[in-house]
Amino acid sequence: MPHFKIMDKALKVAWTERLKTLSSASWKIIPELGVKQYGFLTFLIKCQYVIKMLSLDNLPNFYHTLLAYLQDLNSITTADVDNVPDKIIWNNQITTINGKSIFYSSWFKNGIIN
C-alpha cells in the first residue's frame, strides 16, 4: 500500500502543471488573486520562494500545501548557481528586505524579471 503523504505530495506537484498555463479558467481565480502581490500564482511557482518569507493569508490551505511541496521540490532540483543571470530576482530567498521576499510590481510589469 502506498504511503498517503507521498501520494498526496506527488499528485499535488503533478497538478501544478495546470497552474503554469496562462489560461483564464475560472477555477484559477482564487489561487491567482490570493498571491497577486507576488505576481500571481502562475509567476510565483516559477520563483525560488521560501514560504516563511511570503504573506499567504489570502490563500486557501490547499494552495499553502501545494506551495510547500513545490518549495521542497525546487530546493532539490534548482540547487545550481551556474545560471545566475537567468534566475528570477523576485520572490526568492536571496533577494530580501528585513527577512521578507521582495516583489516590485511596477518593475515586473516593465519586464524586469532576471
C-alpha positions in Angstrom: 0.0 0.0 0.0 1.5 3.4 -1.0 2.3 5.9 1.7 -0.5 8.5 1.8 1.7 11.6 2.4 4.0 10.7 -0.6 1.0 10.1 -2.9 -0.6 13.4 -1.8 2.6 15.3 -2.5 3.1 13.6 -5.9 -0.5 14.4 -7.0 -0.3 18.0 -5.9 3.0 18.6 -7.6 1.8 17.0 -10.8 -1.4 19.1 -10.6 0.7 22.3 -10.6 1.4 21.9 -14.3 -2.2 23.1 -14.8 -1.4 26.3 -12.9 1.6 27.1 -15.2 -0.6 27.6 -18.2 -1.6 31.2 -19.0 -5.3 30.3 -19.4 -8.0 32.4 -17.8 -10.0 29.5 -16.5 -12.5 30.3 -13.7 -11.0 27.7 -11.3 -7.7 29.7 -11.3 -9.2 33.0 -9.9 -8.9 32.2 -6.2 -5.3 31.0 -6.2 -4.2 33.7 -8.6 -5.7 36.5 -6.6 -4.6 35.0 -3.3 -1.0 35.8 -4.2 -1.4 38.8 -6.6 1.1 40.8 -4.5 3.8 38.3 -5.7 2.9 38.5 -9.4 0.1 36.0 -9.2 0.4 32.2 -8.7 1.4 31.4 -12.2 4.5 33.5 -11.8 5.2 32.7 -8.1 5.5 29.0 -8.8 8.4 29.7 -11.2 10.3 31.6 -8.5 12.7 30.1 -5.8 10.5 31.3 -2.9 10.5 30.3 0.7 7.1 30.1 2.2 8.2 31.7 5.5 9.2 34.9 3.6 5.7 35.3 2.0 2.5 36.5 3.3 -0.1 34.0 2.2 -3.1 35.0 4.4 -5.5 35.2 1.4 -4.7 31.8 0.1 -6.7 28.6 0.9 -4.8 25.8 2.8 -4.8 23.6 -0.3 -2.5 26.1 -2.0 -0.4 26.6 1.1 0.3 22.9 1.0 0.9 22.9 -2.7 3.4 25.7 -2.4 5.2 23.9 0.4 5.5 20.8 -1.7 6.8 22.8 -4.7 9.3 24.5 -2.4 10.6 21.1 -1.4 10.9 20.0 -5.0 12.6 23.3 -6.1 15.2 23.0 -3.3 16.2 19.7 -4.8 16.1 20.5 -8.5 17.4 24.0 -8.6 20.4 23.8 -6.3 22.8 25.0 -9.1 24.2 28.5 -9.0 25.7 28.4 -12.5 23.0 30.3 -14.3 22.7 33.3 -12.0 21.8 35.8 -14.9 18.8 33.5 -15.7 17.4 33.4 -12.2 14.3 35.3 -11.3 15.1 38.0 -8.8 11.6 38.3 -7.3 10.1 36.2 -4.5 13.3 34.3 -3.7 15.3 33.5 -0.6 18.4 35.6 -1.7 16.8 38.9 -2.6 15.2 40.1 0.6 14.5 43.1 2.7 14.1 42.6 6.5 13.8 38.9 6.0 10.9 39.1 3.5 11.0 38.3 -0.2 10.5 41.3 -2.4 8.4 41.9 -5.5 8.0 45.3 -7.2 5.0 45.0 -9.5 5.9 48.1 -11.5 9.3 46.7 -12.3 7.8 43.3 -13.1 5.2 44.9 -15.4 8.1 46.6 -17.2 9.8 43.3 -17.9 12.4 43.3 -15.1 12.4 39.7 -14.1 16.0 38.3 -14.1 
